[in-house]
Amino acid sequence: MKKILVLEDESNIRSFVVINLRRSGFEPIEAASGEEALEKLKVNPDICLALLDVMLPDIDGFEVCRRIRASGSKMGIIMLTAKNQEIDKVTGLMTGADDYVTKPFSPAELTARVDALIRRLGVDEDEKNASELVSGPFLLNTRNRTLEKDGQRLKLTQIEYLLIKLFMENPGKAMSREDILSAVWGSDFTGELKTVDVNIRRLRIKIEDDPTEPEYLTTVWGYGYKWGY
């Protein structure tokens, strides 16, 4: 049974989420504050996904997300954001979240997004049988999902890994935002196209010498992106 951290300070919302996750076959681990969530993560290293509320009584959900990523964890992270707070969505993705769900949300929407992210983060048979992709200074190991640039390991989230893998498998091919969203997030993903742009921005910070003048992951204006090396 997969463990999911539920960080939400409002007990009625947390109970609502926990009940529906249990009904879907998951094992929820509850936390009402950021510090409590970090402690629960220490004693439950097998948590595969975290649902993080943004507004908390101590440290906010963004800081919890940053600390999770700073530890090197590749667990799935979904931010629970306030309605119409666009900055929360962008900030969550830039700090390392994989997805976001806007409040109020239905049980069906939440469990669908959780299921979809867990599927995306799983290793399929093709990846188990594959080994390496090389492009310029980059070496992508598809068995252990790691990326090196000039021999130096770069820390990637699982979504960043899936993005770089997609581009390195399609060098020189211009891909639309819609194509990228479908390939990485799944055809049933109900999020917005800006999710692609924010994750591309985050990936460029890690792989480019100058993210403001990208050399490898370039923009095809009015269309999408391509791996230009």
Summary of the structure (lengths in Angstrom):
residues: 229
radius of gyration: 17.6
end to end distance: 42.2
largest distance: 51.8
contacts: 711
relative contact order: 0.10
helix: 42%
strand: 23%
